[in-house]
């Protein structure tokens, strides 16, 4: 029996409709899964500066897990922007999706060059209740239940390196200070530092960071591939 051209046209339209519906369904599921993963399990972060060198150099990419928000001394953490500006939820989701598929090279919404408007990676050096002071860019820490100060390297549970180098005399007064008077951290306050102690900004300028600004712990550097390592 010869098939009527109108019947064929109807079947074709129905087949195309099913294909389009399936494509939208798969895309929707993928967006939901990626959103849940990026908010609850693991998300990538592109490091655009040398502030955490030599461990994490400029243009490196790391994975951050929001499951860990109670850091230990020496942990690398991801901090939210400091200017309190928030994106609408739909734009935030689109930003994460585009960023994920472009390997963190493109963030179409809300990007800013303001230092306070950029989320950043820093190292936790002191916990709530600690008393600290800094001498020649080296931090010394006295936990709340201790009577003696120890250097940051003696207190940290993980090994790391910092950048300290001589600067020209004309730089006097520029950059971050290398000396601090004793300071005691309050409840839910953390003191974070950059590994590049000379040029980068951190708690020496921002002050202590409340726990709510810690959005996750850096657990893995995956790019450049030759520097692949866990933290």
Secondary structure, DSSP 8 states (H G I E B T S, - for coil): ----HHHHHHHHHHHHHHHHHHHHHHHHHHHHHHHHHHHHT-EEEEE-SSTTTTTS-TTEEEEEETT--S--TT-EEEE--TT-----HHHHHHHHHHHHHTTTS---SS----GGGS-EEEEEEE-TT-EEEEETTEEEEE-TT-SS-EEHHHH-SS----B-----GGGTT-S--S-EEEEE--TTEEEEE-SBTTT--SHHHH--EEGGGEEEEEEEEEESGGG-EE-
